[in-house]
Amino acid sequence: MFMGKVVGTVWSTVKWEGLHGLKFLVVRPYHLADLAPHLQVRPSPFTMYDGVVAADVLGAGPGEDVIVAYGHSARVAIEPELPDGKLPSRPIDAAVVAIVDRYHVESAAQDER
């Protein structure tokens, strides 16, 4: 999972039938340097992605901070009411699983204790 900011919305009139009714958002992942500038962490040159398209059933919108899950966890988040033994059927690789109200990152001095 990662935390990021919703920076856009995706519209698609032609898509796989199982995706109808899903909202898609563009999410820009945060780096630790974004979340905790007081730590003076240098951003990694190995950026995961500049933006990820994630399915959203929670109603997040542009400007909001969200948590995104990947893979099987994302598919389960989109289809939570599956009967035992039934696998998710939608081809989702990323899904918004939480809208973040706030967060806190400890300072380096506190981490050294």
N, C-alpha and C positions, 0 to 999 in steps of 0.2 A: 504494500500500500504506500501511497504518498499523499502529501498535502499539497494543494495547489490553488490557484485563483482561476475562476471561470472568466475567460476572456472573449468568449463568443458562442454563437449558436450555429448549428448545422441544419440546413433544410435539405431534404431529398425527396423528390416526388417519385422516383423510380428506385425501389429497393426490394430486398428479399422479403417475401410475404410475412414472415415471422417478426419482422422489425416494425411493421405498421403499428402506430400508436405510441412508439417510444420517442422520447425527446433526446436529442444529442447535443452535447456541449463541447466546446473546445476548452481544455483546462491546461494552464501553464504550470508545470511543477515548480514548487519552491525548492531552493537550495538552503542549507543551513545558514549561509551568509545572508539570505533574504529574511529569515525568521529571527535571527539573533545577531544583528550588526555589532552588539556590544562584545561578542566573542572574537571579533576581528578575524574571522575565518576567511581564508582565501577561497573563492569559488573554484570548484574543481573544473579542470579543462575537459573532463569527461562528462558532458551533459547527457542526462538520460534522454530527454526529448525537449524540443522547444514547445511543443504542444501535443496533447493527447485528446482524441475524440472519445468521450465517455457517454454511455447511456445514463439517463437520469430519470428516476421515478420519484424523486423526493421534492422536485420543484425548485431546484437551485437556479440562480440566474447570474448574469454578468456582474462581476465585481465581488461575488461572494467567495469565501474560502471554503474548500470542500476536501474531503478525503476520498480518494479513488482506489478501488481494489482492482486487481487483475485476474485474468484466467478464470478458473472454476469458481473462485469466490465471487467474481463479478457476475457470472451467469446465475449463481444461486441468489444473489442480491436482486436480480431482475425477476426471477421466478421462485420466490420463497415458499410457495404453497405446494411444492412438488410432493407427490406420494412417495413413501419409502421405496427405494430401489429405482425410481425414475430419474433419469438424467435430464439436466436442462437442455432445451431444444433450440434456443436462440444463439446465433453465432456472435456472441458479445465477448470482447476481450478486456474491456475496461468499463467500470460502472461507478457512479457516485454512490457512496455508501453512507456519507454523513455530510451535513452542512455545519461548518465550524462556527461556534459562537465566539470563542476566544481561545488563545493558547498562551503558554508561558514556557520560555526556555531559560534554564538556570544559567547564571553567570559562571565564567571560568573559575573565579575564586571559590564559589560554592562547590564546584565539581571537584576541586582539589582536596577537599576534606576527606 
